[in-house]
Amino acid sequence: MTGRRNTGSASVPLLVLLSLGFCFATYNLQTIIWRNIAIMRSAVDDSNRKLLSDPILEMPDDMQKQKTSGSPFHVALTATDAPYSKWQSRIMYYWYKKKKDLPGSEMGGFTRILHSGNRDNLMDEIPTIVVDPLPAGLDRGYIVLNRPCAFVQWLEKATIEEEYILMAEPDHIFVNPLPNLADGGYPAAFPFFYIKPAENENIIRKFFPRENGPVTNVDPIGNSPVIIKKDLLKKIAPTWMNVSLRMKDDSETDKAFGWVLEMYAYAVASALHGVRHVLRKDLMLQPPWDLQTAKKFIIHYTYGCDYNLKGELTYGKIGEWRFDKRSYLRGPPPRNLSLPPPGVPESVVTLVKMVNEATANIPNWDTE
């Protein structure tokens, strides 16, 4: 009995520290994002508003006209067996099933790549393949370092019928039917404003030597969401894994890139193989910063949504109304979450409604 009490008392401070860490990281990230959005909005004038309305932000120089492939793609979701990952995966899979067969969708099969090394209680609910995590201690607490290793194993052992793959994450919700936005050797990817290879050239050059070309060949992306040809991913994935481990092992790189290190690693690995991506800003939206879901395909709910009762965003401060996935680290959110107050952007309202619909219809929702 004494041992149990000690174990329990030790876990509470750990969870408190973990929660505080998440809150601190979210606060800093939201502040950075808000500043960048303010800068971007102030810089937009009449001459470039037309450019910003174009969903194709950038395409490779030798690509004349972007077109969709028309081929189905396999949805590959990397996940762990932690309660936090499982409830998000269940919502993600629910909306995949709802959107898969609608007009405009080119989604094919679905696989949850479970990189915890063991089966869990969602095996019968979500199509899943179990792969091994990195050897103990190698990820140094950076759990997403397991993602490239998981893809390497999955691509080696799985039979994938589709020619293309969408790399996805648990906190993605398909808000509209998703077509295959890739075009042959040109994968489609979402551009992240905080992935800045050119501004980090001294670090990038440690892994992308000058003989490989200009640093602008490294796209401002992560591995997800990316729609990519299966054969290309098979070539990139081992390099992505190796670059990730090398970056994590380099103290300067680890400090500079932090929680987005694995994203930079994918961008560098792709560039090492001469692969350029079509940058599609319509591939994903991220509430509360993106306000509308129209003509977008995936909701990424990584950021906390905090508002006062007037419907005003209280970034950096917990709101009178809030939805933040980090509030549910130890188990799923309850059914029938309260809707945002009047004045909150449509994207946030839609997100909460979609979470509520999923939780209302998924059997045994309270199961961890």
Sequence and secondary structure as in RCSB ss.txt:
>XXXX:A:sequence
MTGRRNTGSASVPLLVLLSLGFCFATYNLQTIIWRNIAIMRSAVDDSNRKLLSDPILEMPDDMQKQKTSGSPFHV
ALTATDAPYSKWQSRIMYYWYKKKKDLPGSEMGGFTRILHSGNRDNLMDEIPTIVVDPLPAGLDRGYIVLNRPCA
FVQWLEKATIEEEYILMAEPDHIFVNPLPNLADGGYPAAFPFFYIKPAENENIIRKFFPRENGPVTNVDPIGNSP
VIIKKDLLKKIAPTWMNVSLRMKDDSETDKAFGWVLEMYAYAVASALHGVRHVLRKDLMLQPPWDLQTAKKFIIH
YTYGCDYNLKGELTYGKIGEWRFDKRSYLRGPPPRNLSLPPPGVPESVVTLVKMVNEATANIPNWDTE
>XXXX:A:secstr
 HHHHHHHHHHHHHHHHHHHHHHHHHHHHHHHHHHHHHHHHHH  TTTHHHHT SEEE  TT  S       EEE
EEEE SSHHHHHHHHHHHHHHHHHTTSTT  EEEEEEEETTSS  TTTTTS EEE    STTTTTT GGGHHHHH
HHHHHHH    SSEEEEE TTEEE S      BTTB EE   TT  TGGGHHHHTTTS GGG  GGGS S  SSS
EEEEHHHHHHHHHHHHHHHHHHHHSHHHHHHHGGGHHHHHHHHHHHHTT   EEETTSEE TTTS   TT  EEE
  S EEE TTS B TTS  SEEE GGGGSSS   SS     TTS HHHHHHHHHHHHHHHHSTTTT  
